[in-house]
Amino acid sequence: MSVSAEVPGFLQVLSDGSVKRFVPEIAPASTDFSLGYSSKDVTIDPSKPITARIFIPNAPPTSSARLPILAYFHGGGFCIGSTTWLGYHHFLGDFCLASQCIVVSVDYRLAPENRLPVAYEDCYASLEWLSRVNGTDPWLKRADLSRLFLSGDSAGANIAHHVAIRALQDPACPVSIAGLMSIHPYFGSERRTKTESADEGGRSVGTSDLFWRLSIPEDSDRDYPGCNFETARMSAGEWQRFPPVAVHVAELDFLKERGVMYAEFLKERGVGEVELVEAKGEQHVYHVFRPKSEATSLLQKQMSLFMERF
């Protein structure tokens, strides 16, 4: 069987259409109270399947304080990644403790077996699930659904953007979004940016193009609305009701330029509050590869402060 597409060390698509993923070190859910937080895995929809890992800070048995919720969507070009990866587990566990919030990290279905918009639909379903189980799941009994935030890195930041759009446009949406924290967002278009043009034929552009080719609908190009945020079908009034956004970029990230463009686009569309935060000297998704670093700790503090404002 020959290899028709490959991201070395992470993914191979074989000539028969089957996919091999090379999973890095993973972490089991744990109720080890010495960490200051606990985690457990839940099923959101067994028919698809969609699962999630919940992180909750430990609290005295008598505590009744209500906690905000963060719905987090992992990165991986829509084709790889999982909330069970060790880096995500440590980052989100530590963040739930630092911010005193409940984190629901979603494992959505991956491309190319499940091309977009499946990831958007799965992650939106996690919000509907939260609304259904709120008050019945003991791990969510302290959840404050009026303070529900969305976040994600890379492709997960893209997903958070599109889930926020659907929440605005769906009159039956059972929740409202208090804010959006976009970490190193993964977007694209047929038109190359200056950074992409300089790397034409290089590894960064090649990998990005491959992930888009594997994840968008087969009859689409990179101006598909899931890829190119400028093609979103949103009215001026809807953009004005879009939640506050913090866009995090990394100085040495190939995708930094797209992140800056995304923040500027939101401002131009009249989104009320948009802030751009840059991590100096850092690469793409450094918080996943170095979840215990000073830079990651700073990111967690910045995210916590953003949540405290809304």
FENHUNOR-V597832 format. One record per pair of residues at least 6 apart in sequence whose ideal C-beta (glycine too) atoms are under 8 Angstrom apart, sorted by the first residue. I is the first residue (numbers start at 1). GAP is how many residues later the second one is. Records with the same first field share a line. If there is no record, write none. Layout:
BEGIN
I = GAP / GAP
END
This chain:
BEGIN
1 = 13 / 14 / 15 / 17
2 = 12 / 13
3 = 9 / 10 / 11 / 12
4 = 9 / 10 / 11
5 = 6 / 7 / 8 / 205 / 208 / 209
6 = 6 / 7
7 = 70 / 72 / 73 / 200 / 203 / 204
9 = 13
10 = 11 / 12 / 66 / 70
11 = 8 / 9 / 10 / 11 / 68 / 69
12 = 7 / 8 / 10
13 = 6 / 99 / 201
14 = 6
17 = 95
19 = 93 / 94
21 = 59 / 89
23 = 59 / 62
24 = 61 / 62 / 63
25 = 60 / 61
26 = 56 / 58 / 59 / 60 / 63
27 = 57 / 58 / 59 / 62 / 63
28 = 56
29 = 10 / 11 / 12 / 24
30 = 8 / 9
31 = 7 / 8 / 9
32 = 6
33 = 25
35 = 58 / 62
36 = 21 / 22 / 61
37 = 18 / 19 / 20 / 21 / 56 / 57 / 59 / 60
38 = 17 / 18 / 20
39 = 14 / 15 / 16 / 17 / 50 / 54
40 = 13 / 14 / 99
41 = 10 / 11 / 12 / 13 / 43
42 = 9 / 10 / 11 / 12 / 95
43 = 6 / 7 / 8
44 = 6 / 7 / 8 / 62 / 78 / 81 / 82 / 85
45 = 77 / 80 / 84
48 = 61 / 74
49 = 60
50 = 56 / 57 / 58 / 59 / 72 / 75 / 76
51 = 32 / 55 / 56
52 = 31 / 52 / 53 / 54 / 55 / 74
53 = 30 / 31 / 36 / 39 / 51 / 52 / 54
54 = 48 / 49 / 50 / 51 / 85 / 86
55 = 37 / 38 / 40 / 41 / 47 / 48 / 50
56 = 11 / 40 / 46 / 47 / 83 / 86
57 = 10 / 39 / 40 / 43 / 44
59 = 6 / 83
63 = 79
64 = 78
65 = 77
66 = 76 / 77 / 78
67 = 33 / 34 / 35 / 75 / 76 / 77
68 = 31 / 33 / 34 / 76 / 79 / 80 / 81 / 110 / 239
69 = 32 / 33 / 34 / 35 / 61 / 71 / 74 / 75 / 76 / 78 / 79 / 80
70 = 25 / 26 / 29 / 31 / 32 / 33 / 34 / 79 / 80 / 81 / 237
71 = 33 / 35 / 52 / 55 / 56 / 59 / 77 / 78 / 79 / 80 / 89 / 92
72 = 11 / 20 / 31 / 32 / 33 / 34 / 78 / 79 / 80 / 84
73 = 32 / 33 / 35 / 46 / 50 / 77 / 78 / 79 / 82 / 83 / 84 / 86 / 87 / 90
74 = 7 / 8 / 9 / 11 / 14 / 31 / 32 / 33 / 78 / 79 / 81 / 82
75 = 6 / 77 / 78 / 79 / 80 / 81 / 82 / 109 / 111 / 210 / 213
76 = 6 / 34 / 78 / 79 / 80
77 = 77 / 78 / 109 / 130 / 131 / 133 / 134 / 135 / 137 / 138
78 = 32 / 33 / 38 / 41 / 77 / 133 / 136 / 137
79 = 31 / 32 / 33 / 132 / 135 / 136
80 = 30
81 = 7 / 29 / 74 / 75
82 = 6 / 25
83 = 6 / 9 / 22 / 23 / 24
84 = 23
85 = 203
87 = 200 / 201 / 202 / 204
88 = 17 / 200
90 = 201 / 202
91 = 196 / 197 / 200 / 205 / 209
92 = 11 / 13
93 = 10
94 = 197 / 198 / 202 / 206
95 = 6 / 8 / 205 / 208 / 209
96 = 6 / 7
98 = 199 / 202 / 203 / 206
99 = 201 / 204 / 205 / 208
101 = 48 / 206
102 = 37 / 38 / 40 / 41
104 = 22 / 26
106 = 16 / 17 / 20
108 = 10 / 11 / 14 / 15 / 51
109 = 9 / 10 / 13
110 = 9
111 = 7 / 8 / 103 / 104
112 = 102 / 103
115 = 99 / 100 / 101 / 102 / 103
116 = 99 / 100 / 101 / 108 / 110
117 = 45 / 109
119 = 36 / 40 / 96
120 = 39 / 42 / 43 / 46 / 106
123 = 36 / 37 / 40
124 = 39 / 42 / 43
127 = 21 / 36 / 40 / 46 / 47 / 48
128 = 46
130 = 10 / 13 / 15 / 18 / 45
131 = 14 / 43 / 44
133 = 7
134 = 6 / 9 / 11
135 = 6
145 = 30
146 = 30 / 32
147 = 31 / 160 / 163
148 = 27 / 28 / 29 / 30
149 = 28 / 29 / 30 / 31 / 32 / 158 / 161
150 = 10 / 13 / 14 / 27 / 29 / 30 / 31 / 93
151 = 6 / 9 / 29 / 30 / 31 / 32 / 152
152 = 6 / 7 / 8 / 30 / 31
153 = 30 / 31 / 132 / 134 / 135
154 = 29 / 30 / 31 / 32 / 101 / 130 / 131
155 = 31 / 56 / 60
156 = 27
157 = 25 / 26 / 27 / 28 / 29
158 = 27 / 28 / 29 / 68
160 = 20 / 21 / 22
161 = 19 / 21 / 24 / 68 / 101
162 = 64
164 = 13 / 16 / 78 / 79
165 = 67 / 69 / 73 / 77
166 = 7
167 = 6 / 8 / 9 / 10
168 = 9 / 66 / 70 / 73 / 74
169 = 65 / 69
177 = 66
178 = 65 / 66 / 129 / 132
179 = 64 / 65 / 66 / 67 / 127 / 128 / 130 / 131
180 = 63 / 64 / 65 / 66
181 = 64 / 65 / 67 / 122 / 125 / 126
182 = 63 / 64 / 65 / 66 / 77 / 80
183 = 65 / 102 / 104 / 116
184 = 64 / 65 / 66 / 69 / 71 / 72 / 75 / 100 / 101
185 = 62 / 70 / 73 / 74 / 77
186 = 22 / 25 / 69 / 72
187 = 40 / 41 / 42 / 71 / 74 / 75
188 = 20 / 24 / 34 / 39 / 40 / 70
189 = 33 / 34 / 38 / 39 / 41
190 = 31 / 32 / 33 / 38
192 = 8 / 13
193 = 64 / 65 / 68
194 = 63
195 = 59 / 61 / 62
196 = 8 / 9 / 12 / 61
199 = 6 / 55
204 = 50
208 = 46 / 47
209 = 13
212 = 10 / 15
216 = 6 / 8 / 10 / 11
217 = 7
220 = 7
222 = 6
223 = 8
224 = 7
225 = 6 / 7 / 8
229 = 33 / 36
230 = 35
234 = 8 / 35
236 = 33 / 34
239 = 27 / 30 / 31 / 32
240 = 30 / 31 / 32
242 = 24 / 27 / 29 / 30
243 = 67
244 = 27 / 28 / 29 / 30 / 62 / 65 / 66
245 = 18 / 21 / 26 / 28 / 29 / 30
246 = 28 / 29 / 31 / 56 / 57 / 60
247 = 12 / 13 / 15 / 16 / 19 / 27 / 28 / 29 / 30
248 = 11 / 29 / 30 / 31 / 51 / 54
249 = 6 / 7 / 10 / 11 / 27 / 28 / 29 / 30
250 = 6 / 28 / 29 / 32 / 33 / 34 / 36
251 = 27 / 28 / 29 / 30 / 31
252 = 29 / 30 / 31
253 = 6 / 29 / 30 / 31
254 = 30
255 = 29
256 = 22
259 = 17
260 = 16
263 = 11 / 12 / 13
266 = 8
267 = 7
275 = 31
277 = 25
279 = 7 / 16 / 19 / 20
281 = 14
282 = 13
283 = 6
286 = 7 / 9 / 10
287 = 6 / 8 / 9 / 12
290 = 6
END
